[in-house]
Amino acid sequence: MIEQDLAHMHQLLAEYHRRLAKQAVLDVVQQYHSDLAQRLADEAAQIPRRTAIVDRLQERERQIREDEQASSGPRSSS
């Protein structure tokens, strides 16, 4: 699942829980769905940022591996 799909899914879930909150009769149920909708919306907003962080970490790890391989170089056997 790509980042845009994941963010879209969270947005859809947030909208769904907002609708449930509006339909809820009990205050506690309304508050639950409102809170959940907000958490899902917040999560959707964070997905691109977190994806960028993971991409940078993976790139850094790849660079470290390449640097280690380059510094060790081919070893001569005598």
N, C-alpha and C positions, 0 to 999 in steps of 0.2 A: 504494500500500500504506500503510495507516494504521499509526500507531505501535504499537498493540496487536498487529496482525498481524505486524509485524516482530519485536517482542519475543518473541511466541509461536513464530515460526519459529526464532529463535536458541535458545530453550529446548528445542524439539524436537531441534534438531541437537546440543545439548549432551547431552541424554539418550541420543541415538543413539550418540554417541562414548563416552559412559560405558559403555554396553553393549558396544561393540566393545573397549574397554579391558579389561573383565572377561573377555572371551572370548579375548583375545590370549595367545598362548603365549610369544612373545618379549618380554623386558622392554622393549626399545627401542620396540616397537610399542605395548605397553601404556602406556608413558610418553607416547608421541606422542598417543594418543587421550585420555588423561587431561588432558594439557596443553591440547589443542584444546577439549575439553569445558569446561574451566575458562575459557578465553578467550571461548568462545561465551556461557557463562553470565554472565560479567562484562559482555560487550557488551550482552546482553539487559537487564541491570540499568541500563545507562547510556542506553539509548534514550529513555526518558521525559525524563530530565534534558537530553539533547542537543536533543530536540524543543522543550522549553521555552525553551532558550537561543536556538534558531533563531527561534522565535516572537517572543521579545523583540527580537531584532535586526531582524527584518522590521518589527515595529511601530515601532521607533525610526527605521528608514529611511523608513517611511511618514510619520511625524510630521515628520521633517526636510524631506521633500518638500512636505508641506502648509504648514509654516512658511515655506519659501522662496517658495512660490506666494503665500502671504498677505502676506509682506513686500514682494514685488515689486508686487503689486496691479495693478489695471488702469492701463495707461499712457495718458496723454493724448497725442494727436497734434495738433500745432499746425502 
